[in-house]
Amino acid sequence: MTNKFYMPTRVIIGDDCITKNSELFIFLGKKALIVTGAQSAKRNGSEKDVKTALESVGINYLVFDKVMSNPTIACVYEGATLAKENGVDFIIAIGGGSPMDAGKAIALLAAQDIEEENLFSGNYEKKVLPMAFVPTTAGTGSEVTQYSILTNDKAQTKTSIASDLLFPTVTFLDAKYTEQLAVTTTINTAIDALSHAVEGMLSVRASNVSDALAVASIRMIMNCVPDMLQALLAGSEVVFNLKQREQLLQASLMAGMVIAQTGTTVVHAMGYSLTYFKNIDHGRANGLLLGEYLKLVENVQPDLAGSILAAMNFSEADQFGELMNKLLGDKEEISSEEIKRYSKIAIQTKNIANSVVKPTEEELRTMYALSFVK
Amino acid sequence: MTNKFYMPTRVIIGDDCITKNSELFIFLGKKALIVTGAQSAKRNGSEKDVKTALESVGINYLVFDKVMSNPTIACVYEGATLAKENGVDFIIAIGGGSPMDAGKAIALLAAQDIEEENLFSGNYEKKVLPMAFVPTTAGTGSEVTQYSILTNDKAQTKTSIASDLLFPTVTFLDAKYTEQLAVTTTINTAIDALSHAVEGMLSVRASNVSDALAVASIRMIMNCVPDMLQALLAGSEVVFNLKQREQLLQASLMAGMVIAQTGTTVVHAMGYSLTYFKNIDHGRANGLLLGEYLKLVENVQPDLAGSILAAMNFSEADQFGELMNKLLGDKEEISSEEIKRYSKIAIQTKNIANSVVKPTEEELRTMYALSFVK
């Protein structure tokens, strides 16, 4: 089969990398729309650094800080309208997955007219506004992918726009913006990144290149796990040092580079319903499901599971399941009605077809059930 | 410090990937110049596949098959003139490092006028012809780098043009074009790739991303070493199966992605004189020197050397040196005059400044001498 690698985003990593590289904004445009959420970018200093950089090179900007968790279609159309009305010619997204995913859709919709019914079609003109991204959590990988994942109420799930147009032009990774993240957020986002790396290795599109990045990402995240467990025990808000934050942010970057090549698999297919219907955090949803799916893979393709577990220094999937149980704490309830409904939705997703080990609908139901056993 | 990752080339990997993806050429232009050497692209079928793909989508082309080993400045100006005279709007390079390096310079020189004295300046307009590359050896990595390395008679060495403009637009990796390579070529090019991966880890610009790719590349090449040794003993021309050829080609790709980020270090700085003055093959030159440099690194930064040696399943640099001795066979002679001269040239290169462990000129002389001990 044909394998591919494509990831054209320019990645800049390091302390104060935004203000040190402000001249890069000049190549993007003359007027920026800063897309972000209501609070965190203000609190962690990232928005201020972006503004400082823009002002230092004389670029105008306005701020659209209305992006909510799991952004809606209405939200991205609102942002695009604002961009068009104000003659914005490039987008800067700051935040976790939500502002970045919204930023991509806004960059697309501000450059061309796309009716809502065609938004997920993938059939677009080759026009998009240039984008600069600043991730402030370490999990989504959106800063180096071509995906914009939006809440799709018609399909009652999260749906992704996937287009090479959506790769950000440049991405700035400065771990200090993640330093104040709460322990739970840190763990959930790290598990999201871990899930990307693991699912990348379980994808029919896995390659030597994506596997190399995935294995390194898994190792880097696992190196931070002992401190995550300690943080949970201590109940402390801030326990990770900057070096660990850097490791997690770069592991998330590499896992993002992986899924840009491989897409995601069964775990994301199953997790979207948990987020859409039960409001379970996206990373947490993946973590709840990943152990059971790895056990299924271990039964069907032991070598494949083994290569993933080896990167974790585990010998069997059960050990990984136990670790997730420790990291995730008390589990939510799930009813048999919910399990049936979510399995029916998941089995139809392209993420299942993208998996080396493709579960039946019955196996999906079993995995949902076992994932919520306390 | 600031780290970066940028590699915008679209990589397509697989059997018949050129003819299966011929529509990709349509995005590059309407008339191609095929840049290649005199023979190998005709012999291994790659030129025929490119022509078939171009004809299937109605793209005109002409062939410039005059690229010699270690291409000269005159050669790339000749190719650029041909491109301009014939209204060519994109470049296809087929071959080992020489046609690819020449292809990049031709793509640049056909798009803008650059005087010879400014060719290595890096100060160019942002104009270059789009490029499609087809590597037919597994070593150079040029298919995914921004470097064009040319023989520079004025500086009496090989000098590189380095510019983000020079990343190929698309690269096709089909291992069947490497199937008929002679054992010596296979080994020398594999050592070149190995040297890229190792030097990437020894660069001041190494990052988690480049290290992940480098470690995987080293492992993949080392997995093929037993068959290389057996092939040398058997004296057979063709011994590697297609699966091994794929591993070597992808390892070379990944090592190319590494040096696109990190540049090369001491070994390349020293090796260029061996190629320029003594006509020693580039990969072989690196192999002759790499063992002694790893020993120096082992003394100064044992952890750094250890991480590289671990990827090779070695515990000390001596073991690596012994392996190189076996793979490279009888060594050339080197005089103390040559050693002095080459050390003087090498110490001035930017590759030395790019190395974590920076040898003195005296240490360079010692390494040259020890590298040629029989």
Interface residues (C-beta under 8 A of the other chain):
Chain A: M1 T2 N3 K4 F5 Y6 M7 P8 R10 V11 I12 I13 G14 C17 K20 N21 S207 N208 V209 D211 A212 L213 V215 A216 S217 M220 Q247 Q250 A251 L253 M254 M257
Chain B: M1 T2 N3 K4 F5 Y6 M7 P8 R10 V11 I12 I13 G14 C17 K20 N21 S207 N208 V209 D211 A212 L213 V215 A216 S217 M220 Q247 Q250 A251 L253 M254 M257
